[in-house]
Each structure stands twice: as structure tokens, then as C-alpha cells.
Amino acid sequence: MKYSVVVPVYRNEETLPELLRQIAGLGEELAGAFEAVFVVDGSPDNSYALLKLRLHEMPFASQLVALSRNFGSFAAIRAGLTHARGEFAAVLAADLQQPVSSVPQFFDALERGADIAIGQRASRDDPWQSRVTSNLFWRLYRRFVQPEMPPGGVDSFGCTRQVRDILVSLPEANSTLIGLLFWVGFHREFVTYPRAARVSGRSGWTLKRKLRYAFDTAFAFSDLPITLMIAIGAIGIVGALAASVAVLVAWIAGAVDVRGYTPLMLAVLFSFSTTLLALGVVGGYVWRIFENTKGRPMHLVRSVERIAPAVHQQTAREGA
């Protein structure tokens, strides 16, 4: 097996038939045997049943991996990479927003000597609110976390077996696979493709997941929260000293009617809020340390089924 295409699946029942049809066409573009590794990430729809039925009709080899529950897209990708058998692996979104034609582009870059092929969106047909918030997030990410990140972020990638083995061997809970992709280094090439509008359904990338991703990224790959906490503390000390001088001058001048009430309340509120902020930042790091010390796996596999191409199955039946 030379190529593996990893497809995380969550609420993609409506797009899977067309996706399977397009993946079947990859055999004409790839110069070598390939497999598709579908990872059903606890999807509540009929995605698993549909794949179990249709994959036996496909002309390519495949694996159907079912996780015990929804662990998130990065955990599903990690599970797919773990089971992938190809010398080169590429990740493909199941919602048809990422063109299937990007997969041969990933493999071409890897064949030319790249260790990692990074998918970079040339354009995106998303609502303006999503584009604005996404651009702001990635601008801050590039500024404070990982400057190597493309301006629009990364949705997909391809890598060699060596890089894949390293990625799946890093047992970091509450981290991000994309962040690790840049952290490991190696030779990278960028593959540009347009991001299409969503065909059906709605994205599982909810606001809650986006915030979780932002916090995981900040805590796992940057000391920015601690730095901000120190800066806020320093500003608070300077402000407290200035306020103390102002209150002292006002007291000497007899301009304070109720002695000590206003500055005392301001000092209490300010110190209380900064203390809560500091505890929250420290708690974020402590929680992630605690999660990593548990040693729990980042995903649990309920079942794995390897499916031969339909042509091979027909040949086996004829031989019997």
C-alpha cells in the first residue's frame, strides 16, 4: 500500500455518496495502490451504516474505523493515521468543502521530497461573520503562537510515514494536531486549493469547539497567558502606586470626605479581579498537566473493518 487517505466522519451522511464517488476516481490519478481510512467519530446519524454498506461496492481498498464516542476531529484524524498502512498519508474532509483533487497534490509534494504537505486555502466561501472571526483568530495565532502558520490556518495536510509515526506517538491531551504538525519541524511544502461552500448539513465546528481549540492552542504552544498575567500584574502595581499617591495628596489637601472608602473599594475590586484572572490562567495549565498525567488514550476504537476492493471480492467469489 503506497497511499492512505484518512477521512474523519461526523454528521456527513448526506455528502458521503458523492464523496465515495469522487474518491473512487482517485485510482486513475495515483500511481500506486491506495486505501481510504474512514473514521466515524461517534456520529449520531447513519454515516457508519451507510459506509458499512457502500464500501463493499467501491473499487478501492478501505478501512472502516468506529470510535466508541465523539472525541473530536483531531482525535479522529489521529486514529486514522494510526491505522493507515500507506507510505504516504493525506487527510480529506468528508463535507466536500475540501476538493478531493487536493489529495493528489499532497502526494505529489511528498513524492518530490517534502515530509509534510500543508493544505492552504486560496479562498473560502463562508459567511462573512465566520471569515472575520477566523481571520482575526489566525492573525493573533501567527503573531503570538506559531508564525509559520498560513494566514488562513490549516484544514488538512499530508505526511510521510516517518512524520505520521512521530505525530501518533506524541501523547498530548488537550493539544492540537495542527500545532504539533508545525512543532515537529521537517521539510514542509504548501498546497493551495479553494474551499467550497458547505453542500448540506451544518458544521460540527461549533463556537464551543472553536473556543476550546483557541485555549488548547494558547496553553499548549505558547507562554502568552502567563506573560499576559505578569503584564497585567505589573500594570496593576503601577496603577495601585499611582492611585495611592493621588489618594495621599487628596487626603493632605482635605479633599476626601469619606476617609478611605473610594480607594479601598477600588483597590479591593481591582485586586480581586486580577487574582481571579491569575487563578484562571494557572488553573488552565494545571488542568492540562492533570489531563496528561492521567494517561488516558485520546480515542477509543470500538471496531475496525478492513474491506478489499469490490473487484477483488468478485474474483474471490468466482474462485470459490
N, C-alpha and C positions, 0 to 999 in steps of 0.2 A: 504494500500500500504506500503510495507516494504522497497523496494529498488527503487531508481531512478538513471538512467544512463543519464547523461547530455552530449549531443553531439553537439558542435558548428560546423556549416557547412558554409564553404566558398570555392567556386570553387571545390566542391567534387562530381560533377555529375557522374564521371566515377567510383568512388570507392563505391558509395552508394549501388548499388545492392548487392555486396559481403558483405558489412558491415551489411546490413539488414539481410542477410542470417546468418551471424555469431552471431548477436545479438539475433536472433530467437532461437539459440541453448543455450542461457543462462538460459532459463527456466528449463532445465534439471540439471543445476549446482546450481541454487539458491534455497534455502529452504524457499521460500516465494514469494508472488506476487511482480512483478517488472514492472516498466514502463520505457520507453525511451523518453527523452525530447530532441527533435531536435530543435536547434535554428539556423534558416537561417539568417546569418548576412549580409543582403544586397547582397547576392551572385548574380553576373551578369549572371551565367549560368542557366541551367534548374533544379538546385537542388531542389528548392521549388516545382515545378510542379511534379518532379519525386517522392518526398516524399509524396505529397498530394495524388498521385495515388496509390503508393505501400503500404503505411502504413495501408490502409484499408484491405490489404490482409495478414497482419502479425498476428501471433498468440499471440502477446503481446500488452498490453495497451501502448498508446503513446500520446504525445502531440507535436503538430507542431506549433512552435512559430516563427513568422516572424518579424524581426526588420525593422524599416522604412528605414534604410540605413546601410552602413557598419560602425560599431562602434568599431571594433577590437575584437580579440578573448577573451580578458579578460572581456569585456562588455557582450559578448555573453554568456560566462560561468556564469557570474553574473545573467543574465536574466534567464538562465536555472535553476540555483539554486533557484531563486525567485519563479518559477512556480513548482519546484519539490515537490511532495507530500509524498515521502518516508521518513522513519525514518533514512535511510542512503542514501547518495548520492555519486556518483562517476563520474568523468569526463573522457570521452573517445574521443580521436581524431578521426576525420572522414576520415583521409587519409590512414588508415590501417598501419601506422608506429608503432603505439602503439597496441600491441596484445589485442584482446578482452578478452583473458584469464586473463589479469591483473585485470579486473573488479571483478571477484570472489575473487581474492587475496585481493583487497581493502576491500571488505565487510567482509572477514574472519578476517582481522586485526581489523576492527571496532567491530565485534562481540566479539573478545577477550578482548575488553576493551579500545582500542585506541580511541581517539577523532578525530584524523586526521591520514590518511594513505597517506604517501608521495611516489609517484612514482619515483624510482631512476633507471636510465638506466644502465644496466650492460654492454652494448656495443651499438655502433651506427654505422650503415653502411651509412655514409655520405661522401661526397668529402673531401679530406684532407684539403683543404682551410677552409671549414666550421668547421672541427674538431679543427684546430689550433686556429682560431679566437674564437670559442666557449670556448675552454679550457682556453685561456688567459682571456676572459671576466669573466668566473666563478671563476677563481683563484683570480682575483682582487676583485670580488664581495665578496668572502669569507674572503679575507684579510681585506677589508676596510668597508664593509657594514653589512653583516649578516654571522657570522662564522658558524651558524648552517646549512647553505645551503649545500646540497650534492655537491661533486666536479663537477659533470656534469650538475648541475642545475635540475630543476623540470619541467616536461611537463604536468603531470597530478596528480590528488590526489582524495582522498575520505574523507568524513567527516560525522559527526553525524548531526542530525537536530539542536542541540544546536549551534554547530560551524557554520553551514550554516546560521542560523538566525543572528548570530553576523557578519559574513562576509558581508551579503547583507545589513546590517544596517549601515555600515561604508560608508558615502557619500564622499569619497575622489576622486576628479577628478585628472587626471594625476598621478595616483598612480599605483601600480602593485598588482594584486590579490595574486600572489605567495609571495611577500614580506609581505602582510598582513597575509597570512597563517602562517608565522613564527612569526610575531609580536604578534598575539593573544595568543600564548603560547599553553596550553593544552598538553595532552599526545599524542606524535607522535610515529608512527612506520613507518619503511621504507619497501617498496615493490619493489623488483628488477625485472626488465624484460628487454629483449633485444629490441632495437629499430631497426625495419626493414627498408630496403631501400624503397624509395618512389615508389609506384606501377605505378602511372600515374600522369600527370599534373605537375605543379610546385608549390613550396611553396609560400603562401601568406606572409611569414615571410621575407619581403624584407629588404635591407640594411637600408632604411629609418625607417622602423618599429623597427629594431634592435637598431639603434641609439636613437630613441625615448624612447625605453624601458630602455636603459642604462641611459639616462638622467633622466627619471622619477624615476628610482631606486635610483640614486645618490642623487637627491634632496629630495625625499620623505622619505628615511630611513637612511640618513647619513648627517653629517655636513662636510663631506670631501671637497666639493667645497669651503666652507668658510675657512676651515683650510688651504687648499692649497693657497687660496688668501692671507691669513695672512702670510704664509710662504714665498710666492713669494715677498710680500711687504717687509718683513724683510730682505730677501736676497738682494732685490733691494736697500734698505737703506744702508746695509753694503757695497755693491758694489759701490754705489754712494760716500760713505765716502772714500773708498779706492781710487777711481778714483780722487776724489778731492785732496787727499794728493799727489798722483802721479803727477797731473797737477801742483799743487803748487810747488812741488820740481823741476819739469821740468822748470817752469817759473823762479824760483830763479836761476837755473843753466843756463838760457838763451837758452834752447833747444827748445822753442816754437817759430816757425817762424811767423805763423799767430795767433795772440793772440785770444785765446778763441774759435776759430771756431770748432776744432775737439771735445773737451769735451762738448761744447754746443750742437752740433748736436747729439752726443751720448746720452747725458742726455735727450734731447727732445724726441728722438726716444724711448728710454727705458721707460721714464715716460709715454709717450703716449700709448705704447703697454700695459703696466701694468694697466693703467687706463681703457683701453678698456676691458681687461680681467676682472677686478674687476666689471665694469658695467655689463658685460655679466653674471657673476655669480649672482650678486644681482638681475639683471633682471629676471634670471631664477626662483629665489624664489618669486619675486614679481608677475610674471606671474601666477605661481601656486596658490599663495594666491588669486589673482584676479579670477582665474577659480573657486576656491572653494566658493568664496563669491557670485558668480552668482546664485548658487542654481539650476543650470540646471541638469536634470536627466542624468545619464551616458549612458542610452539607451532609445529608444522609441520603443514600441511594436506596430506593425501595425495590427497583428491579432494573435489569439490563438485558436487552434482547438484541442479538446480532442477526441481521437479516441479509441474506445473499441477494444478488441481483435477480430480477424476475427471469432473465434468460437462463441463469444457472439453475434456478428452481425447476424450470420447464425441462431442461436437459436431464436433471436428476430423476424427474418423474418418468421421462421416456426410457431412461436406462433401467429403471426398476421394472 
